[in-house]
């Protein structure tokens, strides 16, 4: 699980099984408010959990570069 954080916001990358393959899931959590702000799930599927995690980490880094 990878994290990109500010004081109370964290973006967390996880993987989840879907139809015999894996997807990445990026969740933005506001721990101060105890609230899930947003969840994004990949459209693409991956053969392994590790491949999904690497792709999710890359997506999170690309999104962070856009801010």
C-alpha positions in Angstrom: 0.0 0.0 0.0 1.5 3.3 -1.1 0.7 6.6 0.5 1.0 10.3 -0.6 0.0 12.6 2.2 -0.5 16.1 3.5 -1.2 16.7 7.3 -4.6 15.0 7.4 -5.2 13.9 3.8 -3.8 10.7 2.5 -4.1 9.0 -0.9 -3.8 5.3 -0.5 -3.1 2.8 -3.3 -4.5 -0.7 -2.9 -5.3 -3.6 -5.1 -8.5 -5.7 -5.3 -9.4 -8.9 -7.2 -11.9 -8.6 -10.0 -13.1 -11.5 -12.1 -9.9 -13.5 -11.6 -7.6 -10.5 -12.3 -6.6 -7.4 -10.2 -7.4 -3.7 -10.3 -5.8 -0.8 -8.5 -7.9 1.4 -6.2 -6.8 4.9 -5.1 -8.7 6.3 -2.1 -8.4 9.9 -0.8 -9.1 9.9 2.9 -9.5 12.9 5.2 -8.5 11.5 8.6 -9.3 14.7 10.5 -12.9 14.6 9.2 -13.0 10.8 9.3 -14.2 10.9 5.7 -13.4 9.1 2.4 -13.3 12.0 0.0 -12.9 10.0 -3.3 -12.2 6.6 -4.6 -11.0 5.8 -8.1 -10.8 2.3 -9.6 -8.8 1.4 -12.7 -10.7 0.4 -15.9 -7.8 -1.8 -16.8 -7.2 -5.2 -15.1 -3.9 -6.8 -14.4 -2.7 -10.4 -14.1 -1.0 -10.0 -10.7 -1.6 -7.8 -7.6 1.9 -6.5 -7.9 1.4 -5.3 -11.5 -1.8 -3.5 -10.4 0.0 -1.9 -7.4 2.8 -0.6 -9.7 0.3 0.8 -12.2 -1.7 2.4 -9.3 1.4 4.0 -7.8 2.3 5.4 -11.3 -1.2 6.8 -11.7 -1.1 8.4 -8.2 2.3 10.0 -9.1 0.9 11.3 -12.4 -2.1 12.8 -10.6 0.1 14.4 -8.0 2.2 16.0 -10.7 -0.9 17.6 -12.2 -1.7 19.7 -9.1 
